[in-house]
Amino acid sequence: MNQNGALPSRPALDPRLSWRAAEHRDLDAWAGLIARTAAVEQPVWFERRADLEQILESTNNPVAVNTILGFDPDGVARAYGRITKNRDGDKANGSGCVDPEWQGSGVGTGLLGWMEQRTRDRFAEDAGAAGNADEAGDARAAVLRPRLRLYMEQQHQHQAALFAGSGYGVVRYYNEMHRPLNQAVPDAGLDPGLELVTFGPELHEPVRLAHNAAFRDHWGSEPRDEEAWGFVVNDPQARPDLSGVVLDRSTGTVAGYQLATHDAEAALARGYREGYTELLGVRREFRGRGIAQALLADAMRRFTAAGMDVASLDVDSENPTGALALYVKMGYAAVNRSMAWDKDLEPAVP
């Protein structure tokens, strides 16, 4: 706050654009904006129409209050922003883009200001809901300071300049790693008490619970509820046929899992077919039994059989389970880096 106790002023949304929340009628314009931006910036991944259709159906993060689109006088979408937050989460995540023709004109600064204000409001809303639900709500509201997290790939220095200039700091680095599939698959078997099966609908909920258990000690991770998990298993690029799950034979408990995706459109643009490990996890009580190695080796075999050229994944550079060393041992090498930026915000004024 400033010396008068008021929140610092935030840049206003650019008045040259008309701003409103995203709606179903905007799907083509919305997807077109993201595609135009991606054609110039060349990110590893970007949202496509099918992803936006999923976003429009969210009940935890309804688009009516958590998204914004800016349209020029001709009705062309030029800017997009969105935040998401788990009700009990300690941060909101922001994402969006500005049409390359409009970058450098202040649109992104105003859009970031909107994300920050929406984050403040969302924290206040969630604290109020918690207060109505239980007596601990007021205590939680006092503890949880609004925080916004943004992600970017290392090559996008215009984003780094915007984030740094707006008071954000890098809090984590991630490595994108590739492993050519024209090499021999490492030997990695399972002990007789475990079995590896293909991921299917009957395993959706057991794997969700296993994922929440496996990632409870990972930095920045929050439990995924049914809706959030639906975004994973119903991802337009999800490939359950390329995904494996390790089960404990005696109890049927999910010990570990590897969930894969494949982006066919990106393969055309990048010149190679990539099997991507979206999520890899092993429950704490099953670690040290070679499960992650077996899942990765299984993924490589599945990817190769499906005609992929490269196995890939992303890893937190400070992952507490030693995942980075495991991936290097399995033949993966870093090809790109991304980072998370955080900013603590002043609470919304009541």
C-alpha positions, 0 to 999 in steps of 0.5 A: 500500500502507499502512504495513504493506506490505499492500494497502488493504482494499476494500469487501466485496460487499453481504451482502444479495445473493447473488453469483456469476458469470453463467451461461446460465440468467441471461440473462433476469434479467441482461438485465432488470436492465440494461433496468430500469437503462437505463429510468431512466438513459437511456444512449445504448446499453446491452447487450441479451440478444443482446449478453449471449449473445455475452459468454457465449461469450467465451474471452479473457474467460470469464464464469466469472471475469470477471463477477459478478451479485448476486441479492436473496432473491427471485432478482431480479438487482440488480447486475452487474459485468464486466471485460475485458482483452487478454492483452497489454493495459495496462489492464482495462475495467470495466462494470456497473450497479446496479438503481435501487432499490438505488443509493445503498446501497453496492452500487456501491462494493462492486461496484467493489471486486470489479472492482478486485480482479479486475483485479489478479488478471487482470494477475497471471494474464496476467503469469504466462502470459507468463512461462511463454511466454517469458523476457520475462514477468517483465520485463513483469510488473514494468512493467505496473501494474494499471489499471482503466478505466471509462466513463460518460456526462456526465449520469450524475453518480451514477457520477461521484461514485462514481468520483471518491470511489473514486480515479479520475480523468478521462483522456479525453473523447469527443463523440457527434455527430449529423448530420441527413440532411435536408441535402445530402450533401457532395461527396467523391469518390475518386481513380481509384486507389481504389474503394469497395465494400460491407462483406462476409464476405470483407472481415472479416479484411482490415478487421480488419488495416486497423483494427489498423494504422489505430488503432495511433497512437490513444490507448487503442487495442489490437489486436483479435484474431479474437474481439474482431473477432467482437464487431464483425462479429457485433454484433446491430446490425451493418449491413454493408449500411450499411458501406463499404470503400475498396480500393486498385485496384492491390493490393486493400489495404484503405485505409479503412473505415466500419462501421455499426450501427443500433439499432431498439429505440432508434429507437422510444424516441428518436423518430428512426432513427439510422445509427451509424458504429461504426468509421471508419479510414484506414491511415496511408499512405493518409491525406490522400487524402479517404478518410474524407470519401468514407466518411462521405458514402457512409454518409450516402447509405446511411443516407438510402436505408435511411430513417434520420433522423440519421447519428451517431458518437463521437470522441475529443476529442483524436484525433491525426488531426484527426477532430473537425475533419473531422466538423464540416466534414461537418456533424456537431455534438456532442450528448452527452459521455462520459468515460474514468476510470482508476485505477492499482491496487496489484499483487495479493499473490503 
